[in-house]
Amino acid sequence: MRRFLSFFFFLIVLCVPVEATSPAVALTFDDGPSGRFTERLLDGLQERQVNATFFLCGYRLEQYPNLAKRMVDEGHEIGLHGYTHHDMASMGQAQLSQELSDTMALLPDNANIHLLRPPGGKTTDRVAQAAANCGVAIITWSVDPKDWATKDSQTVTKAVVDRAQDGDIILLHDMSDSSVDAALAIVDLLRQQGYTFCTVSQLALRQGKELSPGSCYSRLSP
């Protein structure tokens, strides 16, 4: 009997899927928080038990101070997107430092900030140095459906689902209902294909990558 139970347990272990071998991507959202759109997105992600990375703007944090805390409390990751959303590539070192520190000051103490996404993904040696001084890695993206340019959520969804690969960092925005619709549809469809969703830092850990402050990453392949 004991031998039979041991064999039965062995079969169960073989049949249980190992999540670490499934493809994984990181959903990232820029330019928020944005009130009801962000709230609706957070509701949908919570319902699906999915965590994402939000790159937040300081001036919007002042408008919606409670949403960053909700993000952290629900297991999402927060990254910096600057205070003003102005082009960081054109800024001097002092202005860059101010952009980052002013945004950091508005975030919850337990936000554990490790990431920066310069607006438009534009970076320079000065941006890299400011990031290194602040202890954050620069994160761009590998899939950009340009959801900000259309209200057609199906087009955005298809652009992501057709291109997604293991290790992708997907760029979206929590600034419209169509973008939120697309984001939640992307989760549902890619899950059907066996994908796991991670924050950027979780994806890096999963893929065996170390995110170095000041370095730039657009994809986190195995």
HELIX and SHEET records of a PDB file:
HELIX    1   1 ARG A    2  CYS A   15  1                                  14    
HELIX    2   2 GLU A   19  THR A   21  5                                   3    
HELIX    3   3 ARG A   36  ARG A   48  1                                  13    
HELIX    4   4 GLY A   58  GLN A   63  1                                   6    
HELIX    5   5 PRO A   65  ASP A   73  1                                   9    
HELIX    6   6 MET A   88  SER A   90  5                                   3    
HELIX    7   7 GLN A   93  MET A  104  1                                  12    
HELIX    8   8 PRO A  119  GLY A  121  5                                   3    
HELIX    9   9 ASP A  125  CYS A  134  1                                  10    
HELIX   10  10 ASP A  147  ALA A  149  5                                   3    
HELIX   11  11 SER A  153  ARG A  163  1                                  11    
HELIX   12  12 ASP A  177  GLN A  192  1                                  16    
HELIX   13  13 VAL A  200  ARG A  206  1                                   7    
SHEET    1   A 4 GLU A  77  LEU A  80  0                                        
SHEET    2   A 4 THR A  53  LEU A  56  1                                        
SHEET    3   A 4 ALA A  24  ASP A  30  1                                        
SHEET    4   A 4 ILE A 169  HIS A 173  1                                        
SHEET    1   B 4 GLU A  77  LEU A  80  0                                        
SHEET    2   B 4 THR A  53  LEU A  56  1                                        
SHEET    3   B 4 ALA A  24  ASP A  30  1                                        
SHEET    4   B 4 THR A 196  CYS A 198  1                                        
SHEET    1   C 3 LEU A 115  LEU A 116  0                                        
SHEET    2   C 3 ALA A 137  ILE A 139  1                                        
SHEET    3   C 3 CYS A 216  TYR A 217  1                                        
END                                                                             
